[in-house]
Amino acid sequence: MGQSRRGPLPQVPKGMRCPICTAPAEAAFKPFCSSRCSDVDLSRWLRGSYAIAGGEQDADEDGDDTHARQRPDQTPPADDTDN
C-alpha cells in the first residue's frame, strides 16, 4: 500500500531534530526522523499524554450552567444580615 507523493519532498531546516528521539529529522517524516517516531507521537496524543494548557473555563462555556444564570430583568435577593 504505497502512497505516491506529488512533487519534491519538503525541505527540512538544517539542524532540525526529531522531537521524540532527537535524531536528525528526515524530509519524508518531517518533523520526525522516521515513521516509528511519528507513530509514537500520534499514540501519545491519542492516549492523552499531551495536553494543551488553557485558562479558566467560563461557568457557562459548556452550556451546563445556563439555567443558573440570572436574567438581567431580575433583581438579586436582598441580604438580610442587618437584623
DRENTORKOL-3810 file (N, C-alpha, C; in nm, 4 decimals):
REM DRENTORKOL-3810
@n.u->0.0833; n.v->-0.1190; n.w->0.0000; ca.u->0.0000; ca.v->0.0000; ca.w->0.0000; c.u->0.0873; c.v->0.1247; c.w->0.0000
@n.u->0.1555; n.v->0.1501; n.w->-0.1062; ca.u->0.2403; ca.v->0.2677; ca.w->-0.1117; c.u->0.1630; c.v->0.3895; c.w->-0.1562
@n.u->0.1984; n.v->0.4997; n.w->-0.0985; ca.u->0.1361; ca.v->0.6257; ca.w->-0.1388; c.u->0.2321; c.v->0.6982; c.w->-0.2302
@n.u->0.1818; n.v->0.7528; n.w->-0.3376; ca.u->0.2676; ca.v->0.8294; ca.w->-0.4263; c.u->0.2633; c.v->0.9758; c.w->-0.3847
@n.u->0.3788; n.v->1.0347; n.w->-0.3825; ca.u->0.3892; ca.v->1.1777; ca.w->-0.3474; c.u->0.3982; c.v->1.2570; c.w->-0.4768
@n.u->0.3393; n.v->1.3725; n.w->-0.4751; ca.u->0.3467; ca.v->1.4606; ca.w->-0.5914; c.u->0.4464; c.v->1.5702; c.w->-0.5618
@n.u->0.5424; n.v->1.5809; n.w->-0.6458; ca.u->0.6420; ca.v->1.6849; ca.w->-0.6301; c.u->0.7507; c.v->1.6442; c.w->-0.5322
@n.u->0.8461; n.v->1.7335; n.w->-0.5128; ca.u->0.9586; ca.v->1.7025; ca.w->-0.4244; c.u->0.9160; c.v->1.7034; c.w->-0.2768
@n.u->0.9915; n.v->1.6316; n.w->-0.1952; ca.u->0.9656; ca.v->1.6299; ca.w->-0.0517; c.u->0.9958; c.v->1.7672; c.w->0.0075
@n.u->0.9245; n.v->1.8064; n.w->0.1137; ca.u->0.9520; ca.v->1.9349; ca.w->0.1763; c.u->1.0927; c.v->1.9365; c.w->0.2358
@n.u->1.1535; n.v->2.0504; n.w->0.2347; ca.u->1.2876; ca.v->2.0651; ca.w->0.2883; c.u->1.2827; c.v->2.0707; c.w->0.4405
@n.u->1.3792; n.v->2.0078; n.w->0.5026; ca.u->1.3922; ca.v->2.0105; ca.w->0.6480; c.u->1.5028; c.v->2.1102; c.w->0.6807
@n.u->1.4752; n.v->2.2073; n.w->0.7688; ca.u->1.5804; ca.v->2.3022; ca.w->0.8049; c.u->1.7033; c.v->2.2311; c.w->0.8616
@n.u->1.8183; n.v->2.2794; n.w->0.8271; ca.u->1.9427; ca.v->2.2187; ca.w->0.8740; c.u->1.9469; c.v->2.2223; c.w->1.0268
@n.u->1.9809; n.v->2.1110; n.w->1.0858; ca.u->1.9909; ca.v->2.1034; ca.w->1.2310; c.u->1.8604; c.v->2.0700; c.w->1.3004
@n.u->1.7509; n.v->2.0537; n.w->1.2250; ca.u->1.6230; ca.v->2.0185; ca.w->1.2871; c.u->1.6309; c.v->1.8774; c.w->1.3421
@n.u->1.5862; n.v->1.8593; n.w->1.4656; ca.u->1.5927; ca.v->1.7299; ca.w->1.5331; c.u->1.4532; c.v->1.6739; c.w->1.5562
@n.u->1.4450; n.v->1.5428; n.w->1.5587; ca.u->1.3203; ca.v->1.4727; ca.w->1.5872; c.u->1.2798; c.v->1.5025; c.w->1.7314
@n.u->1.1546; n.v->1.5439; n.w->1.7542; ca.u->1.1115; ca.v->1.5761; ca.w->1.8899; c.u->1.0972; c.v->1.4526; c.w->1.9806
@n.u->1.1005; n.v->1.3330; n.w->1.9246; ca.u->1.0867; ca.v->1.2116; ca.w->2.0038; c.u->1.2225; c.v->1.1566; c.w->2.0467
@n.u->1.3140; n.v->1.1389; n.w->1.9519; ca.u->1.4422; ca.v->1.0750; ca.w->1.9842; c.u->1.5642; c.v->1.1650; c.w->1.9610
@n.u->1.5443; n.v->1.2842; n.w->1.9120; ca.u->1.6480; ca.v->1.3854; ca.w->1.8837; c.u->1.7438; c.v->1.3476; c.w->1.7706
@n.u->1.7107; n.v->1.2454; n.w->1.6908; ca.u->1.7897; ca.v->1.2152; ca.w->1.5713; c.u->1.7610; c.v->1.3234; c.w->1.4669
@n.u->1.8484; n.v->1.3390; n.w->1.3682; ca.u->1.8208; ca.v->1.4375; ca.w->1.2626; c.u->1.6882; c.v->1.4074; c.w->1.1928
@n.u->1.6085; n.v->1.5096; n.w->1.1702; ca.u->1.4775; ca.v->1.4931; ca.w->1.1051; c.u->1.4956; c.v->1.4566; c.w->0.9587
@n.u->1.4013; n.v->1.3795; n.w->0.9063; ca.u->1.4005; ca.v->1.3391; ca.w->0.7661; c.u->1.2851; c.v->1.4088; c.w->0.6944
@n.u->1.3081; n.v->1.4503; n.w->0.5716; ca.u->1.2060; ca.v->1.5226; ca.w->0.4948; c.u->1.0784; c.v->1.4406; c.w->0.4782
@n.u->1.0919; n.v->1.3101; n.w->0.4614; ca.u->0.9744; ca.v->1.2256; ca.w->0.4390; c.u->0.8845; c.v->1.2161; c.w->0.5620
@n.u->0.9385; n.v->1.2413; n.w->0.6796; ca.u->0.8624; ca.v->1.2263; ca.w->0.8035; c.u->0.8598; c.v->1.3550; c.w->0.8858
@n.u->0.8905; n.v->1.4668; n.w->0.8241; ca.u->0.9024; ca.v->1.5963; ca.w->0.8915; c.u->0.7903; c.v->1.6182; c.w->0.9926
@n.u->0.8147; n.v->1.6555; n.w->1.1145; ca.u->0.9415; ca.v->1.6926; ca.w->1.1785; c.u->1.0116; c.v->1.5755; c.w->1.2445
@n.u->0.9684; n.v->1.4521; n.w->1.2164; ca.u->1.0262; ca.v->1.3341; ca.w->1.2806; c.u->1.1369; c.v->1.2752; c.w->1.1951
@n.u->1.2051; n.v->1.1739; n.w->1.2509; ca.u->1.3131; ca.v->1.1083; ca.w->1.1768; c.u->1.2655; c.v->0.9817; c.w->1.1082
@n.u->1.1517; n.v->0.9266; n.w->1.1518; ca.u->1.1037; ca.v->0.8002; ca.w->1.0964; c.u->0.9540; c.v->0.7863; c.w->1.1203
@n.u->0.8951; n.v->0.6861; n.w->1.0558; ca.u->0.7522; ca.v->0.6610; ca.w->1.0781; c.u->0.7293; c.v->0.6106; c.w->1.2203
@n.u->0.8289; n.v->0.5417; n.w->1.2776; ca.u->0.8159; ca.v->0.4945; ca.w->1.4151; c.u->0.7985; c.v->0.6119; c.w->1.5112
@n.u->0.8825; n.v->0.7140; n.w->1.5015; ca.u->0.8711; ca.v->0.8296; ca.w->1.5905; c.u->0.7408; c.v->0.9056; c.w->1.5651
@n.u->0.6990; n.v->0.9097; n.w->1.4399; ca.u->0.5710; ca.v->0.9730; ca.w->1.4075; c.u->0.4565; c.v->0.8986; c.w->1.4755
@n.u->0.4616; n.v->0.7646; n.w->1.4725; ca.u->0.3585; ca.v->0.6833; ca.w->1.5368; c.u->0.3618; c.v->0.6958; c.w->1.6887
@n.u->0.4808; n.v->0.7060; n.w->1.7464; ca.u->0.4929; ca.v->0.7257; ca.w->1.8913; c.u->0.4254; c.v->0.8561; c.w->1.9315
@n.u->0.4493; n.v->0.9618; n.w->1.8549; ca.u->0.3882; ca.v->1.0914; ca.w->1.8837; c.u->0.2360; c.v->1.0849; c.w->1.8726
@n.u->0.1863; n.v->1.0211; n.w->1.7673; ca.u->0.0418; ca.v->1.0065; ca.w->1.7491; c.u->-0.0192; c.v->0.9286; c.w->1.8658
@n.u->0.0469; n.v->0.8225; n.w->1.9069; ca.u->-0.0013; ca.v->0.7420; ca.w->2.0184; c.u->-0.0098; c.v->0.8250; c.w->2.1467
@n.u->0.0887; n.v->0.9095; n.w->2.1694; ca.u->0.0865; ca.v->0.9949; ca.w->2.2892; c.u->-0.0313; c.v->1.0905; c.w->2.2862
@n.u->-0.0611; n.v->1.1472; n.w->2.1698; ca.u->-0.1778; ca.v->1.2359; ca.w->2.1582; c.u->-0.3071; c.v->1.1596; c.w->2.1833
@n.u->-0.3195; n.v->1.0408; n.w->2.1244; ca.u->-0.4425; ca.v->0.9632; ca.w->2.1382; c.u->-0.4660; c.v->0.9141; c.w->2.2806
@n.u->-0.3586; n.v->0.8848; n.w->2.3541; ca.u->-0.3725; ca.v->0.8410; ca.w->2.4931; c.u->-0.3965; c.v->0.9577; c.w->2.5880
@n.u->-0.3765; n.v->1.0801; n.w->2.5401; ca.u->-0.3960; ca.v->1.1968; ca.w->2.6251; c.u->-0.2720; c.v->1.2343; c.w->2.7043
@n.u->-0.1560; n.v->1.1839; n.w->2.6639; ca.u->-0.0320; ca.v->1.2176; ca.w->2.7340; c.u->0.0041; c.v->1.3644; c.w->2.7155
@n.u->-0.0321; n.v->1.4201; n.w->2.6021; ca.u->-0.0074; ca.v->1.5612; ca.w->2.5765; c.u->-0.1332; c.v->1.6387; c.w->2.6135
@n.u->-0.1154; n.v->1.7573; n.w->2.6631; ca.u->-0.2293; ca.v->1.8433; ca.w->2.6952; c.u->-0.1942; c.v->1.9861; c.w->2.6588
@n.u->-0.2909; n.v->2.0576; n.w->2.6096; ca.u->-0.2725; ca.v->2.1983; ca.w->2.5771; c.u->-0.3237; c.v->2.2778; c.w->2.6957
@n.u->-0.2368; n.v->2.3599; n.w->2.7517; ca.u->-0.2743; ca.v->2.4387; ca.w->2.8687; c.u->-0.3815; c.v->2.5402; c.w->2.8306
@n.u->-0.4767; n.v->2.5579; n.w->2.9204; ca.u->-0.5839; ca.v->2.6529; ca.w->2.8965; c.u->-0.6079; c.v->2.7363; c.w->3.0205
@n.u->-0.6788; n.v->2.8426; n.w->3.0034; ca.u->-0.7116; ca.v->2.9294; ca.w->3.1155; c.u->-0.8343; c.v->2.8796; c.w->3.1891
@n.u->-0.8864; n.v->2.9629; n.w->3.2746; ca.u->-1.0074; ca.v->2.9305; ca.w->3.3493; c.u->-1.1231; c.v->2.9124; c.w->3.2518
@n.u->-1.2046; n.v->2.8123; n.w->3.2751; ca.u->-1.3202; ca.v->2.7877; ca.w->3.1906; c.u->-1.4371; c.v->2.8701; c.w->3.2436
@n.u->-1.5090; n.v->2.9352; n.w->3.1527; ca.u->-1.6287; ca.v->3.0084; ca.w->3.1925; c.u->-1.7306; c.v->2.9104; c.w->3.2469
@n.u->-1.8090; n.v->2.9556; n.w->3.3440; ca.u->-1.9079; ca.v->2.8681; ca.w->3.4067; c.u->-2.0085; c.v->2.8150; c.w->3.3057
@n.u->-2.0445; n.v->2.8950; n.w->3.2071; ca.u->-2.1460; ca.v->2.8511; ca.w->3.1113; c.u->-2.0864; c.v->2.8134; c.w->2.9762
@n.u->-1.9569; n.v->2.7968; n.w->2.9677; ca.u->-1.8927; ca.v->2.7676; ca.w->2.8408; c.u->-1.9433; c.v->2.6384; c.w->2.7788
@n.u->-1.9685; n.v->2.5380; n.w->2.8603; ca.u->-2.0160; ca.v->2.4115; ca.w->2.8062; c.u->-2.1678; c.v->2.4008; c.w->2.8065
@n.u->-2.2366; n.v->2.5038; n.w->2.8536; ca.u->-2.3813; ca.v->2.5068; ca.w->2.8492; c.u->-2.4497; c.v->2.4471; c.w->2.9705
@n.u->-2.3737; n.v->2.3891; n.w->3.0626; ca.u->-2.4358; ca.v->2.3245; ca.w->3.1788; c.u->-2.4963; c.v->2.4233; c.w->3.2774
@n.u->-2.4406; n.v->2.5418; n.w->3.2878; ca.u->-2.4852; ca.v->2.6370; ca.w->3.3888; c.u->-2.5752; c.v->2.7465; c.w->3.3327
@n.u->-2.6319; n.v->2.7284; n.w->3.2170; ca.u->-2.7144; ca.v->2.8336; ca.w->3.1578; c.u->-2.8400; c.v->2.8585; c.w->3.2404
@n.u->-2.8921; n.v->2.7554; n.w->3.3055; ca.u->-3.0122; ca.v->2.7736; ca.w->3.3874; c.u->-2.9803; c.v->2.8476; c.w->3.5169
@n.u->-2.8548; n.v->2.8469; n.w->3.5599; ca.u->-2.8168; ca.v->2.9097; ca.w->3.6864; c.u->-2.7920; c.v->3.0605; c.w->3.6714
@n.u->-2.7749; n.v->3.1055; n.w->3.5498; ca.u->-2.7502; ca.v->3.2490; ca.w->3.5295; c.u->-2.8765; c.v->3.3280; c.w->3.5565
@n.u->-2.8587; n.v->3.4471; n.w->3.6082; ca.u->-2.9732; ca.v->3.5324; ca.w->3.6390; c.u->-3.0025; c.v->3.6210; c.w->3.5185
@n.u->-3.1283; n.v->3.6389; n.w->3.4889; ca.u->-3.1665; ca.v->3.7249; ca.w->3.3773; c.u->-3.1465; c.v->3.8699; c.w->3.4190
@n.u->-3.1155; n.v->3.9584; n.w->3.3245; ca.u->-3.0917; ca.v->4.0991; ca.w->3.3567; c.u->-3.2132; c.v->4.1699; c.w->3.4177
@n.u->-3.3360; n.v->4.1228; n.w->3.3889; ca.u->-3.4541; ca.v->4.1910; ca.w->3.4410; c.u->-3.4873; c.v->4.1466; c.w->3.5841
@n.u->-3.4144; n.v->4.0516; n.w->3.6392; ca.u->-3.4372; ca.v->4.0080; ca.w->3.7766; c.u->-3.3415; c.v->4.0808; c.w->3.8701
@n.u->-3.3903; n.v->4.1126; n.w->3.9880; ca.u->-3.3036; ca.v->4.1755; ca.w->4.0880; c.u->-3.2528; c.v->4.0673; c.w->4.1822
@n.u->-3.1301; n.v->4.0807; n.w->4.2303; ca.u->-3.0765; ca.v->3.9794; ca.w->4.3209; c.u->-3.1517; c.v->3.9812; c.w->4.4534
@n.u->-3.1550; n.v->3.8711; n.w->4.5262; ca.u->-3.2239; ca.v->3.8678; ca.w->4.6554; c.u->-3.1560; c.v->3.9622; c.w->4.7538
@n.u->-3.2379; n.v->4.0209; n.w->4.8424; ca.u->-3.1856; ca.v->4.1150; ca.w->4.9407; c.u->-3.1068; c.v->4.0395; c.w->5.0465
@n.u->-3.0041; n.v->4.1058; n.w->5.0987; ca.u->-2.9227; ca.v->4.0473; ca.w->5.2037; c.u->-2.9778; c.v->4.0923; c.w->5.3381
@n.u->-3.0338; n.v->4.0018; n.w->5.4165; ca.u->-3.0993; ca.v->4.0357; ca.w->5.5439; c.u->-3.0078; c.v->4.0068; c.w->5.6633
@n.u->-2.8826; n.v->4.0489; n.w->5.6565; ca.u->-2.7910; ca.v->4.0236; ca.w->5.7677; c.u->-2.7907; c.v->4.1363; c.w->5.8690
@n.u->-2.8681; n.v->4.2427; n.w->5.8507; ca.u->-2.8695; ca.v->4.3569; ca.w->5.9422; c.u->-2.9656; c.v->4.3389; c.w->6.0580
@n.u->-3.0296; n.v->4.2280; n.w->6.0755; ca.u->-3.1297; ca.v->4.2082; ca.w->6.1807; c.u->-3.0702; c.v->4.2052; c.w->6.3146
END
